[in-house]
Amino acid sequence: VEADITSLYYQMLNLEFRGEGTLPYKDIVNDKSSLIVGDKKLNVVSMAEFPEEIEPFDKNEYGVDAPFMFRLGIYLQFPHITVTSWCREDTLLNLAKLDRSANVTKAFTKVSGQGGAIKAAELEEFTAEVRSNDLKFISASVSVLLFSMSEQTRERQIQATRDAMRKTYNMQPLVEAFDNGNCFFACLPGAASDN
């Protein structure tokens, strides 16, 4: 298994996925809006915002239940890498933050009006549900790595990826610019904690 992970690691660093990965041999240069890996330009499209609730399945265009991330997999008919990382958060710490936020929102209801009162009530209801059902907080990171030699092709791929993210529970996409290098290395096998 370790040899397979090492091979995948080298394949990703070279952006070559045929055969077994050898040592990294391509130059990696951070450009203004992309990362240049050898002869390919790479862009990272990250999930900037995710809805509060998701289901394990989503209806596809044929009305059939499909895994909720299917649009970022085989649905994108061009070379890409989709990386999803899940992290279990500290539930007590998150509940404390939400309690503080609810208290502050309640304290300023005279300024914020009915909207603030509703928000405070929603926060209290949510935290009560988490506590009574012993629910846990989980954060998710979704990134799609696109790499192509053609500038026009890459632009079309970026747009297709953004559209696919929006169709997936209204995910909000972010096309990385100056952080492409950091995001690329955080998507390598074993680096999920950096996401």
Order of alpha helices (4+ residues) and beta strands (2+ residues): alpha-beta-beta-beta-beta-beta-beta-alpha-alpha-beta-alpha-beta-alpha
